[in-house]
Amino acid sequence: MALIDHLARHPNIHTDTAGVRRFDLLAEAARRAGAEKILFGSDGPWLHPGVELAKVYALGLPPEDEALILSGNLLRLIGQAA
């Protein structure tokens, strides 16, 4: 939980979804820090990208927040956002 505190508090800290085994921590990070702090990660080829993608969908976020996690945040961070 201390990591989620840092994620929520500091604007320059982000996290990704790859390999998160405790889904409750991912859900808590989305709730407390917001979708704009989370990046989709598959950790492929070691983890199946479909399983990692299912974690994002299982969060039950609004479509705009899913879009941020799946591509929008990365595009913003690399300066390619629309």
mmCIF file of the C-alpha atoms, coordinates in Angstrom:
data_MODEL
# 
_entry.id   MODEL 
# 
loop_
_atom_site.group_PDB 
_atom_site.id 
_atom_site.type_symbol 
_atom_site.label_atom_id 
_atom_site.label_alt_id 
_atom_site.label_comp_id 
_atom_site.label_asym_id 
_atom_site.label_entity_id 
_atom_site.label_seq_id 
_atom_site.pdbx_PDB_ins_code 
_atom_site.Cartn_x 
_atom_site.Cartn_y 
_atom_site.Cartn_z 
_atom_site.occupancy 
_atom_site.B_iso_or_equiv 
_atom_site.pdbx_formal_charge 
_atom_site.auth_seq_id 
_atom_site.auth_comp_id 
_atom_site.auth_asym_id 
_atom_site.auth_atom_id 
_atom_site.pdbx_PDB_model_num 
ATOM 1  C CA . MET A 1 1  ? 0.000   0.000   0.000   1.00 0.00 ? 1  MET A CA 1 
ATOM 2  C CA . ALA A 1 2  ? 2.927   2.367   0.543   1.00 0.00 ? 2  ALA A CA 1 
ATOM 3  C CA . LEU A 1 3  ? 3.650   2.239   -3.175  1.00 0.00 ? 3  LEU A CA 1 
ATOM 4  C CA . ILE A 1 4  ? 0.092   3.329   -3.929  1.00 0.00 ? 4  ILE A CA 1 
ATOM 5  C CA . ASP A 1 5  ? 0.582   6.245   -1.524  1.00 0.00 ? 5  ASP A CA 1 
ATOM 6  C CA . HIS A 1 6  ? 3.580   7.399   -3.582  1.00 0.00 ? 6  HIS A CA 1 
ATOM 7  C CA . LEU A 1 7  ? 1.707   6.837   -6.825  1.00 0.00 ? 7  LEU A CA 1 
ATOM 8  C CA . ALA A 1 8  ? -1.175  8.997   -5.623  1.00 0.00 ? 8  ALA A CA 1 
ATOM 9  C CA . ARG A 1 9  ? 1.010   11.700  -4.099  1.00 0.00 ? 9  ARG A CA 1 
ATOM 10 C CA . HIS A 1 10 ? 3.690   12.290  -6.733  1.00 0.00 ? 10 HIS A CA 1 
ATOM 11 C CA . PRO A 1 11 ? 2.771   13.473  -10.245 1.00 0.00 ? 11 PRO A CA 1 
ATOM 12 C CA . ASN A 1 12 ? 5.898   11.986  -11.846 1.00 0.00 ? 12 ASN A CA 1 
ATOM 13 C CA . ILE A 1 13 ? 5.355   8.395   -10.654 1.00 0.00 ? 13 ILE A CA 1 
ATOM 14 C CA . HIS A 1 14 ? 3.420   5.953   -12.823 1.00 0.00 ? 14 HIS A CA 1 
ATOM 15 C CA . THR A 1 15 ? 2.852   2.217   -12.728 1.00 0.00 ? 15 THR A CA 1 
ATOM 16 C CA . ASP A 1 16 ? 1.951   -0.478  -15.201 1.00 0.00 ? 16 ASP A CA 1 
ATOM 17 C CA . THR A 1 17 ? -0.365  -3.464  -15.107 1.00 0.00 ? 17 THR A CA 1 
ATOM 18 C CA . ALA A 1 18 ? 2.112   -6.176  -16.107 1.00 0.00 ? 18 ALA A CA 1 
ATOM 19 C CA . GLY A 1 19 ? 2.373   -9.122  -13.787 1.00 0.00 ? 19 GLY A CA 1 
ATOM 20 C CA . VAL A 1 20 ? 0.205   -7.717  -11.018 1.00 0.00 ? 20 VAL A CA 1 
ATOM 21 C CA . ARG A 1 21 ? -0.805  -10.798 -9.061  1.00 0.00 ? 21 ARG A CA 1 
ATOM 22 C CA . ARG A 1 22 ? -2.959  -9.030  -6.489  1.00 0.00 ? 22 ARG A CA 1 
ATOM 23 C CA . PHE A 1 23 ? -5.828  -7.574  -8.449  1.00 0.00 ? 23 PHE A CA 1 
ATOM 24 C CA . ASP A 1 24 ? -7.018  -5.660  -5.372  1.00 0.00 ? 24 ASP A CA 1 
ATOM 25 C CA . LEU A 1 25 ? -3.840  -3.564  -5.497  1.00 0.00 ? 25 LEU A CA 1 
ATOM 26 C CA . LEU A 1 26 ? -4.429  -2.681  -9.133  1.00 0.00 ? 26 LEU A CA 1 
ATOM 27 C CA . ALA A 1 27 ? -8.020  -1.696  -8.370  1.00 0.00 ? 27 ALA A CA 1 
ATOM 28 C CA . GLU A 1 28 ? -6.864  0.377   -5.380  1.00 0.00 ? 28 GLU A CA 1 
ATOM 29 C CA . ALA A 1 29 ? -4.239  2.147   -7.498  1.00 0.00 ? 29 ALA A CA 1 
ATOM 30 C CA . ALA A 1 30 ? -6.890  3.051   -10.074 1.00 0.00 ? 30 ALA A CA 1 
ATOM 31 C CA . ARG A 1 31 ? -9.229  4.283   -7.368  1.00 0.00 ? 31 ARG A CA 1 
ATOM 32 C CA . ARG A 1 32 ? -6.710  6.329   -5.378  1.00 0.00 ? 32 ARG A CA 1 
ATOM 33 C CA . ALA A 1 33 ? -4.230  7.551   -7.986  1.00 0.00 ? 33 ALA A CA 1 
ATOM 34 C CA . GLY A 1 34 ? -6.511  7.591   -11.019 1.00 0.00 ? 34 GLY A CA 1 
ATOM 35 C CA . ALA A 1 35 ? -6.372  5.948   -14.416 1.00 0.00 ? 35 ALA A CA 1 
ATOM 36 C CA . GLU A 1 36 ? -4.005  8.650   -15.682 1.00 0.00 ? 36 GLU A CA 1 
ATOM 37 C CA . LYS A 1 37 ? -1.211  7.150   -13.563 1.00 0.00 ? 37 LYS A CA 1 
ATOM 38 C CA . ILE A 1 38 ? -1.495  3.585   -14.930 1.00 0.00 ? 38 ILE A CA 1 
ATOM 39 C CA . LEU A 1 39 ? -0.035  2.172   -18.151 1.00 0.00 ? 39 LEU A CA 1 
ATOM 40 C CA . PHE A 1 40 ? -0.970  -1.116  -19.761 1.00 0.00 ? 40 PHE A CA 1 
ATOM 41 C CA . GLY A 1 41 ? 1.861   -3.623  -19.685 1.00 0.00 ? 41 GLY A CA 1 
ATOM 42 C CA . SER A 1 42 ? 1.857   -7.173  -20.991 1.00 0.00 ? 42 SER A CA 1 
ATOM 43 C CA . ASP A 1 43 ? 5.350   -8.267  -19.883 1.00 0.00 ? 43 ASP A CA 1 
ATOM 44 C CA . GLY A 1 44 ? 5.360   -10.418 -22.997 1.00 0.00 ? 44 GLY A CA 1 
ATOM 45 C CA . PRO A 1 45 ? 6.511   -12.886 -23.974 1.00 0.00 ? 45 PRO A CA 1 
ATOM 46 C CA . TRP A 1 46 ? 6.611   -14.168 -20.393 1.00 0.00 ? 46 TRP A CA 1 
ATOM 47 C CA . LEU A 1 47 ? 2.984   -13.368 -19.617 1.00 0.00 ? 47 LEU A CA 1 
ATOM 48 C CA . HIS A 1 48 ? 0.021   -13.746 -21.963 1.00 0.00 ? 48 HIS A CA 1 
ATOM 49 C CA . PRO A 1 49 ? -1.095  -10.315 -23.223 1.00 0.00 ? 49 PRO A CA 1 
ATOM 50 C CA . GLY A 1 50 ? -4.732  -11.427 -23.229 1.00 0.00 ? 50 GLY A CA 1 
ATOM 51 C CA . VAL A 1 51 ? -4.621  -12.154 -19.513 1.00 0.00 ? 51 VAL A CA 1 
ATOM 52 C CA . GLU A 1 52 ? -2.975  -8.803  -18.819 1.00 0.00 ? 52 GLU A CA 1 
ATOM 53 C CA . LEU A 1 53 ? -5.598  -7.038  -20.963 1.00 0.00 ? 53 LEU A CA 1 
ATOM 54 C CA . ALA A 1 54 ? -8.393  -8.845  -19.112 1.00 0.00 ? 54 ALA A CA 1 
ATOM 55 C CA . LYS A 1 55 ? -7.127  -7.320  -15.857 1.00 0.00 ? 55 LYS A CA 1 
ATOM 56 C CA . VAL A 1 56 ? -7.718  -3.827  -17.247 1.00 0.00 ? 56 VAL A CA 1 
ATOM 57 C CA . TYR A 1 57 ? -11.226 -4.721  -18.434 1.00 0.00 ? 57 TYR A CA 1 
ATOM 58 C CA . ALA A 1 58 ? -12.024 -6.395  -15.094 1.00 0.00 ? 58 ALA A CA 1 
ATOM 59 C CA . LEU A 1 59 ? -11.467 -3.091  -13.297 1.00 0.00 ? 59 LEU A CA 1 
ATOM 60 C CA . GLY A 1 60 ? -14.852 -1.986  -14.654 1.00 0.00 ? 60 GLY A CA 1 
ATOM 61 C CA . LEU A 1 61 ? -13.627 1.508   -15.444 1.00 0.00 ? 61 LEU A CA 1 
ATOM 62 C CA . PRO A 1 62 ? -15.429 3.958   -17.721 1.00 0.00 ? 62 PRO A CA 1 
ATOM 63 C CA . PRO A 1 63 ? -14.335 3.647   -21.374 1.00 0.00 ? 63 PRO A CA 1 
ATOM 64 C CA . GLU A 1 64 ? -12.353 6.911   -21.184 1.00 0.00 ? 64 GLU A CA 1 
ATOM 65 C CA . ASP A 1 65 ? -10.287 5.572   -18.285 1.00 0.00 ? 65 ASP A CA 1 
ATOM 66 C CA . GLU A 1 66 ? -9.688  2.256   -20.065 1.00 0.00 ? 66 GLU A CA 1 
ATOM 67 C CA . ALA A 1 67 ? -8.491  4.220   -23.106 1.00 0.00 ? 67 ALA A CA 1 
ATOM 68 C CA . LEU A 1 68 ? -6.047  6.159   -20.920 1.00 0.00 ? 68 LEU A CA 1 
ATOM 69 C CA . ILE A 1 69 ? -4.585  2.964   -19.480 1.00 0.00 ? 69 ILE A CA 1 
ATOM 70 C CA . LEU A 1 70 ? -4.445  1.093   -22.786 1.00 0.00 ? 70 LEU A CA 1 
ATOM 71 C CA . SER A 1 71 ? -2.805  3.832   -24.857 1.00 0.00 ? 71 SER A CA 1 
ATOM 72 C CA . GLY A 1 72 ? -3.604  7.415   -23.871 1.00 0.00 ? 72 GLY A CA 1 
ATOM 73 C CA . ASN A 1 73 ? -1.204  7.694   -20.952 1.00 0.00 ? 73 ASN A CA 1 
ATOM 74 C CA . LEU A 1 74 ? 1.751   6.355   -22.913 1.00 0.00 ? 74 LEU A CA 1 
ATOM 75 C CA . LEU A 1 75 ? 1.003   8.678   -25.817 1.00 0.00 ? 75 LEU A CA 1 
ATOM 76 C CA . ARG A 1 76 ? 0.784   11.635  -23.427 1.00 0.00 ? 76 ARG A CA 1 
ATOM 77 C CA . LEU A 1 77 ? 4.061   10.729  -21.704 1.00 0.00 ? 77 LEU A CA 1 
ATOM 78 C CA . ILE A 1 78 ? 5.986   10.441  -24.990 1.00 0.00 ? 78 ILE A CA 1 
ATOM 79 C CA . GLY A 1 79 ? 4.436   13.636  -26.335 1.00 0.00 ? 79 GLY A CA 1 
ATOM 80 C CA . GLN A 1 80 ? 2.244   11.999  -28.967 1.00 0.00 ? 80 GLN A CA 1 
ATOM 81 C CA . ALA A 1 81 ? -1.198  12.698  -27.457 1.00 0.00 ? 81 ALA A CA 1 
ATOM 82 C CA . ALA A 1 82 ? -3.806  14.196  -29.777 1.00 0.00 ? 82 ALA A CA 1 
# 
